[in-house]
Amino acid sequence: MALTINIYYTGTDGSARRFAEEMIGSGLVEKIRAEKGNLRYDYFLPVDDPETVLLIDAWESEEALRLHHKSPMMAEIAALREKYHLKMRVQRFREIMK
């Protein structure tokens, strides 16, 4: 069953946007998109909250997501989150019918 995860990264003084730009510019986003089971990995900017970036992240299965969480890229993402002093809010959705 497919999973979709919405991650809201919130910072100050544009730090969330700079985080997303560095994720893209460093090649991390392309590496994640190339992982087996990744369906989507896209950033969005909420119109009414300039200090937040939304990541919509989708995976084919729990197993694909679990493998992603065990990948070396997770340490790189965590380091960037710390660098930009971001808070996270996570929502998770599971496909119930196909």
C-alpha positions, 0 to 999 in steps of 0.5 A, spaced: 500 500 500 502 506 498 504 511 503 504 519 503 507 523 508 507 531 508 512 534 512 512 541 514 519 544 515 518 551 519 524 556 521 525 563 521 528 568 517 527 564 510 531 558 513 526 553 511 526 555 504 534 555 504 534 548 507 529 546 501 534 549 496 540 546 499 537 539 499 535 540 491 542 543 490 546 538 493 543 532 489 540 529 495 533 530 492 535 527 486 538 521 490 532 520 494 527 520 488 532 515 485 531 510 491 527 504 489 519 505 491 519 512 491 513 515 488 514 523 489 519 527 493 516 535 492 517 541 496 512 546 496 511 553 499 505 555 503 502 562 500 500 564 507 506 562 511 513 564 508 517 561 514 514 554 512 516 549 506 512 543 505 515 536 503 510 531 500 514 524 500 510 518 497 513 511 497 510 504 494 510 501 501 512 501 508 518 497 506 520 502 501 520 507 506 523 503 512 529 502 507 529 510 505 529 511 513 535 506 514 539 510 508 545 514 509 541 520 506 537 520 512 544 523 516 545 528 511 538 530 511 538 531 519 544 535 519 541 540 514 535 540 519 540 542 524 544 547 520 537 551 519 534 550 526 528 547 523 522 544 527 518 539 523 510 537 523 509 530 520 502 527 517 502 520 514 497 518 509 496 510 507 492 508 501 486 504 503 483 502 496 487 501 490 
